[in-house]
Amino acid sequence: MRSYSDLFRTREFTPFFLSTALQTAASTVSGLALGTLVYRATDSPLLSAVSMFGPQLAQVVGATTLLSAADRLPPRATMTGIACAFAAGTAAMALPGLPVGAVFVLILLLGLVQSLGGGVRWGLLNEILSKDGYLPGRSVFNMMNGLVQIAGYATGGLLVAVLSPRTTLVTASALYLAAALGTRFGLTRRAPRTSGRPSVAQTWRTNALLWSSPPRRTTYLLLWVPNGLVVGCESLFVAYAPDRAGALFACAAFGMFVGDVTTGRILPPALRRRLGIPFLLVLATPYLLFALHPAVPVAAACAALASVGFSASLVQQERLMALTPEELSGHALGLHSAGMLTMQGVSAALAGAVAQLTSPGSAMTVMAAASLAATLTLAAAGGRRRRIPAGGIERAKEPSSSPECVISGQD
């Protein structure tokens, strides 16, 4: 596809895009409201961080039990059901007097439901667009995600301040319901991509198959670990600046938007493929400055600069799709999404725990340093795999980018 306008001329892309935007808005508004609600009730950076990113912690359960369903369920019905579940769960969290413990139970249940969402959604995108349209399509979605987060955090912060966190949660529930209606009436009914019944055993077999390739394994780790650790930094925005967290989130979203526009639309493919690791270094480095506890304007600038580095995921997703058979694309993307979100949830909990013992700024610096160490370690491992070792041992070969040659033993 030559331009973004070509995407919107593709049948079904526009309703798919709009319904996803509504879900992103709902998630943004509800996350800020929930983090504020829990922080006011507990005064705990740990619980506030986990409340915002808690659904991600349940992704590991979904990734090991439910992912085979991503290619074996009808996409429209599944996406509609997920949006309806989030509408109901978010409305339930807004109930007055609901104990904090019950809120966390709902958060984890919704995370389990969400574990199917990434595989179903991005597998469907792979069907709606032609093969050369996937990267610009994901770029458009990432840009939308940045813009909607900017507006969502600004609006959510205003709603929380003017009304209340509970009223803001009700607003988010209505947005989820609108997304469900958009999916149900805007998309075409499609058969599952793969036949057979979903099962835990099939999920494990396909996960093992995808994980068996060293290049794919390294790509997954680059998608999950550095990104997740930096999200741990973001999870502390509420604790770092309780009254200005919305501004920090909005600036971070703006930086992500700039990075995705640059990577998805401006950089030529040959250059883009070489920038995956440099972008990950940009993602973490600005957060090292939080050890100095900068004022909010400086912190916001650091967050914006760092988030440009999130565009590394576009480079790595493009590589993942080149290394994966088309009939497993939904499962592969679901594993990427579930692993990434799980790591984000774990990192939020870890960052919150460190902040409890030190301070939010110090904890953000620790998480950024861990992200840099992970990136450099994975980059070195990938480099060793490509080098010819001393002693004349044959170079390890990359799997062919042709999907049929990627996974051996395929039925």
Summary of the structure (lengths in Angstrom):
residues: 411
radius of gyration: 20.5
end to end distance: 31.6
largest distance: 69.7
contacts: 1558
relative contact order: 0.16
helix: 80%
strand: 0%
